[in-house]
């Protein structure tokens, strides 16, 4: 490594975690974003790891944040049960999610973008949705308390650490949350494959904007669907009947929500 990398810290015994709210997440990208977000509590790196651009970026982020990596054996990392760790494991303290009260009192910028997930239960989909939302500059991710994927190590890894940067509000009543956003001036667009207008045909939406995507099986629930100001579909040319939630959201955000107005 270059001379700017932090010195190895004396190693403590590797434990599965340090508390009920600590996630053990593998991978260089997720580790780098955990450090940048100020959520990394420990950083473990396999001794003698091959130098790469990803590892250099991780070490640079660790140096700037004052996080000293701990050199461990590959067997010690694999004993934590982390899949596809790339020789790097981070102990992450995830940000506290917003409850109904904090969601209701949040003030948004006049051009804010909010993503609403209605029944996304798969952690990989949840994390991928968060990654797209963060990349699109979303101010918040809103999801259900029940029948929704929880914040988890798998979701953080699937988000490439993006889930550590975007605030997550978990509400009891999603249709009421959509109405609350409308009261705050948000224009609410639902991604629905039955909608007559496609993202190419509908005009660019105004801001502030909330984009709603439904779950993997049922799509957007009836009450939330009825609360949308506009429904748009994603045109598909192949034989696949639909996209999964995270793919649909990415297309909806970058192919429609971020179009110049």
Residue pairs with C-beta under 8 A, 6 or more apart in sequence:
1 51
1 55
1 56
1 59
2 56
2 59
4 59
4 60
4 63
5 59
5 60
5 62
5 63
5 69
6 59
6 62
6 63
6 66
6 67
6 68
6 69
7 68
8 68
8 69
8 70
8 71
9 68
9 69
9 70
10 70
11 70
11 71
11 72
12 70
14 44
14 72
14 76
14 77
14 79
14 80
16 24
16 80
16 81
17 23
17 24
17 91
18 41
18 42
18 91
21 93
21 94
22 41
22 91
22 92
22 93
23 91
23 92
23 93
23 94
23 152
23 153
23 156
24 80
24 82
24 89
24 90
24 91
24 92
24 153
25 31
25 34
25 82
25 89
25 90
25 92
25 153
25 156
25 157
26 77
26 82
26 83
26 84
26 85
26 86
26 88
26 89
26 90
26 157
27 84
27 85
27 86
27 88
27 157
27 160
28 52
28 54
28 55
28 57
28 58
28 86
28 88
29 54
29 160
29 161
30 90
30 92
30 156
30 157
30 159
30 160
30 161
31 40
31 43
31 58
31 88
31 89
31 90
31 161
32 54
32 57
32 58
32 61
32 161
33 160
33 161
33 162
33 164
33 165
34 40
34 90
34 92
34 156
34 161
34 164
35 43
35 58
35 61
35 62
35 65
35 67
35 90
36 61
36 65
36 161
36 165
37 95
37 161
37 164
37 165
38 65
39 92
39 93
39 94
39 95
39 164
40 65
40 67
40 90
40 91
40 92
41 90
41 91
41 92
41 93
42 70
42 90
42 91
43 58
43 62
43 67
43 68
43 69
43 70
43 88
43 89
43 90
43 91
44 69
44 70
44 72
44 76
44 77
44 88
44 89
44 90
44 91
45 55
45 69
45 70
45 71
45 72
45 87
45 88
46 71
46 72
46 73
46 74
46 77
46 87
46 88
47 71
47 72
47 73
49 55
49 87
49 88
50 87
54 86
55 87
55 88
58 88
59 69
61 67
62 68
62 69
74 87
77 85
77 87
77 89
78 85
80 89
82 89
82 153
92 153
92 156
92 164
94 151
94 156
94 163
94 164
95 164
95 167
95 168
97 151
97 168
97 169
97 170
98 106
98 140
98 167
98 168
98 169
98 170
99 169
99 170
99 171
100 171
100 172
100 177
102 169
103 140
103 142
103 169
103 171
103 177
103 180
104 180
106 140
106 169
108 114
108 139
108 140
108 184
108 186
108 208
109 139
109 208
110 185
110 207
110 208
111 207
111 208
112 139
112 140
112 186
112 207
112 208
112 209
113 136
113 137
113 138
113 139
113 207
113 208
113 209
113 210
113 211
113 253
113 257
114 138
114 139
114 140
114 141
114 142
114 181
114 186
114 208
114 209
114 210
114 211
115 129
115 132
115 133
115 136
115 138
115 140
115 141
115 142
115 210
115 211
115 213
115 249
115 253
116 142
116 143
116 174
116 177
116 178
116 181
116 188
116 210
116 211
116 212
116 213
116 224
117 126
117 129
117 141
117 142
117 143
117 144
117 148
117 213
117 215
117 245
118 144
118 174
118 212
118 213
118 214
118 215
118 219
118 220
118 221
118 224
119 144
119 147
119 148
119 214
119 215
119 216
119 218
119 221
120 126
120 129
120 143
120 148
120 149
120 213
120 214
120 215
120 216
120 245
121 147
121 148
121 149
121 215
121 216
122 149
122 216
122 245
123 149
123 150
123 152
123 154
123 155
123 158
124 154
124 155
124 158
124 246
125 149
125 158
125 216
125 244
125 245
125 246
126 143
126 148
126 149
126 155
126 158
126 159
126 163
127 154
127 155
127 156
127 157
127 158
127 159
127 162
127 163
128 158
128 159
128 246
128 247
128 250
129 141
129 213
129 245
129 246
129 249
130 141
130 155
130 159
130 162
130 163
130 166
130 168
131 158
131 159
131 160
131 162
131 163
131 246
132 246
132 249
132 250
132 253
132 254
133 141
133 162
133 166
133 249
133 253
134 159
134 162
134 163
134 165
134 166
135 162
136 253
136 254
136 257
136 258
138 166
138 253
139 166
139 167
140 166
140 167
140 168
140 169
141 166
141 167
141 168
141 169
142 168
142 169
142 171
142 174
142 177
142 181
142 210
143 149
143 168
143 169
143 170
143 171
143 174
144 170
144 171
144 172
144 174
145 170
145 171
145 172
146 172
147 215
148 170
149 155
151 163
151 168
155 163
156 163
156 164
169 177
171 177
174 221
174 224
175 221
175 223
175 224
175 226
175 227
178 188
178 210
178 212
178 224
178 227
178 228
179 227
181 188
181 208
181 210
182 188
182 227
182 229
184 208
185 208
186 208
186 209
186 210
187 205
187 206
187 207
187 208
187 209
187 210
187 229
187 230
188 209
188 210
188 212
188 227
188 228
188 229
188 230
189 205
189 209
189 210
189 211
189 212
189 228
189 229
189 230
189 231
189 232
189 252
189 256
189 257
190 212
190 213
190 214
190 220
190 224
190 225
190 228
190 230
190 231
190 232
191 211
191 212
191 213
191 214
191 220
191 231
191 232
191 233
191 234
191 248
191 249
191 252
192 214
192 219
192 220
192 225
192 231
192 232
192 233
193 219
193 233
193 234
193 241
193 242
194 231
194 233
195 231
195 232
195 233
196 233
197 230
197 231
197 232
197 233
198 232
198 233
198 234
198 235
199 232
199 233
199 234
199 235
199 251
199 252
199 255
199 256
200 235
200 255
202 230
202 232
202 256
204 256
204 259
204 260
204 261
205 230
205 256
205 257
205 261
206 261
207 261
209 257
211 249
211 252
211 253
211 257
212 220
212 224
212 228
213 220
213 245
213 248
213 249
213 252
214 220
214 221
214 245
215 245
216 244
216 245
220 228
225 231
232 252
232 256
234 243
234 248
234 251
234 252
234 255
236 242
236 243
242 248
243 251
